[in-house]
Amino acid sequence: MNSAIPTTKTSLIEYRENRYTCNQIECNGTILYQIVFNKSYLYLTRAAGAGGQFFWTSIPQDPKLAHLVIELGKKIEHQFK
């Protein structure tokens, strides 16, 4: 069994006049985005919902973060075109 080695791309994203490191991590066909907020991390990904509609979500999911996740997802789409 081969273990896949993750690949990473790094960029800075701006959110509320601050810059944060965002790592795009791809492993086994899954892409995660790790955003570094000071000493903590937020992980985002795009998921397919019913009807094939894609949406941004955090891992683990947290309804309290829904608005933040949508905003950051839009910024990530611009950074990692």
C-alpha positions as CSV (number, residue, x, y, z in Angstrom):
1,M,0.0,0.0,0.0
2,N,1.4,3.4,-1.0
3,S,1.1,6.3,1.3
4,A,0.5,9.5,-0.5
5,I,2.8,12.4,0.4
6,P,0.8,15.6,0.7
7,T,1.7,18.6,-1.5
8,T,1.4,22.1,-0.1
9,K,1.1,25.5,-1.7
10,T,1.3,28.6,0.5
11,S,-0.2,32.1,0.1
12,L,-1.3,35.0,2.1
13,I,-4.9,36.0,2.3
14,E,-6.3,39.3,3.6
15,Y,-9.2,39.3,6.0
16,R,-10.4,42.4,7.9
17,E,-7.2,44.3,7.2
18,N,-4.9,41.5,8.4
19,R,-2.9,39.0,6.5
20,Y,-3.0,35.3,7.3
21,T,-1.0,32.4,6.0
22,C,-3.1,29.9,4.0
23,N,-1.7,26.5,3.1
24,Q,-3.4,24.5,0.4
25,I,-2.8,20.9,1.2
26,E,-3.6,18.2,-1.3
27,C,-3.5,14.6,-0.4
28,N,-5.2,11.6,-2.0
29,G,-7.3,13.9,-4.2
30,T,-8.7,15.9,-1.3
31,I,-7.8,19.6,-1.0
32,L,-7.8,21.3,2.4
33,Y,-7.0,24.9,3.2
34,Q,-5.3,25.5,6.5
35,I,-5.5,29.2,7.7
36,V,-3.1,30.2,10.4
37,F,-4.7,32.6,12.9
38,N,-1.9,33.5,15.4
39,K,-1.3,30.1,17.1
40,S,-4.5,28.3,16.0
41,Y,-5.6,26.7,12.7
42,L,-8.9,26.8,10.8
43,Y,-9.3,24.1,8.1
44,L,-11.6,24.7,5.2
45,T,-12.7,22.6,2.2
46,R,-15.2,22.6,-0.6
47,A,-17.9,20.0,-0.3
48,A,-20.6,18.8,-2.7
49,G,-24.1,19.0,-1.3
50,A,-27.4,17.7,-2.6
51,G,-27.8,18.4,-6.3
52,G,-24.1,18.7,-6.9
53,Q,-23.9,22.3,-5.5
54,F,-20.5,23.0,-3.9
55,F,-20.1,25.0,-0.7
56,W,-17.4,25.9,1.7
57,T,-17.2,24.2,5.1
58,S,-14.9,24.0,8.0
59,I,-13.5,20.9,9.5
60,P,-15.0,20.1,11.9
61,Q,-18.2,21.9,10.9
62,D,-19.3,24.7,13.1
63,P,-22.4,26.6,12.4
64,K,-21.1,29.6,14.3
65,L,-18.3,29.9,11.7
66,A,-20.5,29.7,8.6
67,H,-20.3,33.4,7.7
68,L,-16.5,33.5,8.2
69,V,-16.1,30.3,6.2
70,I,-18.0,31.7,3.3
71,E,-16.0,34.9,3.3
72,L,-12.6,33.1,3.6
73,G,-13.7,30.6,0.9
74,K,-14.2,33.5,-1.6
75,K,-10.8,34.8,-0.8
76,I,-9.2,31.4,-1.2
77,E,-10.8,31.0,-4.6
78,H,-9.1,34.2,-5.8
79,Q,-5.7,33.3,-4.3
80,F,-5.5,29.7,-5.6
81,K,-6.9,30.1,-9.1
